[in-house]
Amino acid sequence: MAPRTDSFDLGRLRLSSGEGRRLELEVALDPLQFGGETYAAEPAVVGAILDISRTTHHGYALRLRFGTRLDGPCMRCLEPARPSISVDAREIDQPGDVEELRSPYVEDDVLDLHAWARDALALALPVQLLCRPDCAGLCPVCGEDLNSAGPEHAHERAPDPRWAKLGEIRFE
C-alpha cells in the first residue's frame, strides 16, 4: 500500500535535468460542492500515480493520474448518482519571469498534492452528474420521476397565451 501524501518535497528526489520518476501515492479527496449539492469521493483516499520529470533551469514537469467515484444526487432526477471520474492532469513549474510556466501547486520545491488533486478532480467533472446517461429527469409540471413514469405520463397542455383574447369573444 502506498503512503498517503498531501504534500511532496520534490527536491528530496535530487533529480538531474532530463531525469524522471514515477511514484505511486495515496491522496485524500475532499467532498466537492457542485451545483449546490455535495458530492463525496468514494473512496475518500485514492491511489494516484505521480510522474515527475526535471526540466532545465530547475523546473519540473508533473503528471497526476487517478480514478474515483462521486456519491451525490443526480442533477436531473435527484436519485443517488455514482459516476466514475478519471483524472489525468499535468502541470509545469519552470522558475523564471514567465508567469504561465509557474504552477500554483509548487512552492519552494514542495508540491501541494492535496490541492492539485482536488482541483484536477473538479476540472474533470462532466457538465452534469447523472444517475445514468439516459436519465429523463423530473416532470416540469408535477415533479414525478420520468425514469419510473411510463410513456402514458402526460399533462393537458396549457392554452397558448397568444390566443387568450379569442377566448373572451362571446357569441350570443
KAVEN-V63788 format. One record per residue. SS is DSSP state (hx for helix, st for strand, lp for the rest). PSI is psi as a letter, one per 20 degrees, with the letter a starting at -180 (* if undefined). OMEGA is omega in radians with two decimals (NA if undefined). Layout:
SS:PSI:OMEGA + SS:PSI:OMEGA
This chain:
lp:p:-3.10 + lp:q:3.12 + lp:q:3.06 + st:p:-3.06 + lp:p:3.05 + lp:h:3.03 + lp:q:-3.06 + st:p:3.12 + st:o:-3.13 + hx:h:-3.11 + hx:h:-3.10 + hx:i:3.08 + hx:h:3.13 + lp:l:3.13 + lp:q:3.03 + lp:r:-3.10 + lp:p:-3.14 + lp:i:-3.13 + lp:q:-3.13 + st:r:3.10 + st:q:3.02 + st:p:-3.12 + st:q:3.02 + st:o:-3.07 + st:r:2.98 + st:p:-3.11 + st:p:3.13 + st:q:3.11 + lp:p:3.10 + lp:q:3.03 + lp:q:-3.14 + st:q:2.98 + st:p:-3.08 + st:p:3.14 + lp:k:3.13 + lp:j:-3.14 + st:r:3.11 + st:p:3.11 + st:o:-3.11 + st:p:3.08 + st:p:3.13 + st:o:0.04 + lp:r:-3.10 + lp:h:3.07 + st:p:-3.06 + st:q:3.02 + st:p:-3.10 + st:q:3.05 + st:p:3.13 + st:o:3.06 + st:p:-3.12 + st:p:3.06 + st:p:3.11 + st:p:3.10 + lp:r:3.10 + hx:q:3.09 + hx:k:3.00 + hx:k:3.10 + lp:r:-3.14 + st:q:2.93 + st:p:-3.02 + st:q:3.06 + st:p:-3.13 + st:p:3.12 + st:p:3.04 + st:r:3.09 + st:q:3.12 + st:r:3.01 + st:q:3.06 + st:p:3.09 + st:p:3.12 + st:a:-3.12 + st:q:3.04 + lp:p:-3.10 + lp:i:3.10 + lp:g:-3.03 + lp:i:3.12 + lp:j:3.03 + lp:r:3.13 + st:p:3.12 + st:q:3.11 + lp:m:-3.13 + lp:q:3.04 + st:p:-3.12 + st:p:3.04 + st:p:-3.10 + st:p:3.03 + st:n:-3.03 + st:q:3.13 + st:q:3.11 + st:q:3.03 + st:p:3.02 + st:o:-3.12 + lp:o:3.13 + lp:q:3.12 + lp:a:-3.07 + lp:i:-3.07 + lp:o:-3.06 + hx:h:-3.10 + hx:h:-3.10 + hx:j:3.09 + lp:p:3.11 + lp:p:3.09 + lp:i:-3.08 + lp:i:-3.14 + st:p:3.07 + st:p:-3.11 + lp:l:3.12 + lp:j:3.07 + st:p:-3.13 + st:p:3.06 + lp:n:-3.05 + hx:h:-3.13 + hx:g:-3.13 + hx:h:3.14 + hx:g:3.13 + hx:g:3.11 + hx:g:-3.11 + hx:h:3.12 + hx:h:3.09 + hx:g:3.14 + hx:h:3.13 + hx:h:-3.13 + hx:i:-3.11 + lp:q:3.02 + lp:r:-3.13 + lp:h:3.10 + lp:p:3.06 + lp:o:-3.02 + lp:q:3.09 + lp:h:3.06 + lp:q:-3.03 + lp:h:-3.09 + lp:k:-3.13 + lp:p:-3.11 + lp:i:3.10 + lp:b:-3.13 + st:q:3.09 + lp:p:-3.13 + lp:i:-3.12 + lp:g:-3.04 + lp:i:3.11 + lp:j:3.13 + lp:q:3.11 + st:o:-3.09 + lp:i:3.07 + lp:h:-3.12 + lp:i:3.08 + lp:p:-3.11 + lp:r:3.12 + lp:i:3.13 + lp:i:3.14 + lp:o:3.14 + lp:r:3.09 + lp:q:3.08 + lp:p:-3.11 + lp:q:3.06 + lp:q:3.13 + lp:q:3.13 + lp:p:-3.09 + hx:i:3.13 + hx:i:-3.13 + hx:j:-3.06 + hx:h:-3.13 + hx:h:3.12 + hx:h:3.12 + hx:i:3.13 + hx:i:-3.13 + lp:p:3.13 + lp:p:3.10 + lp:p:-3.13 + lp:*:NA
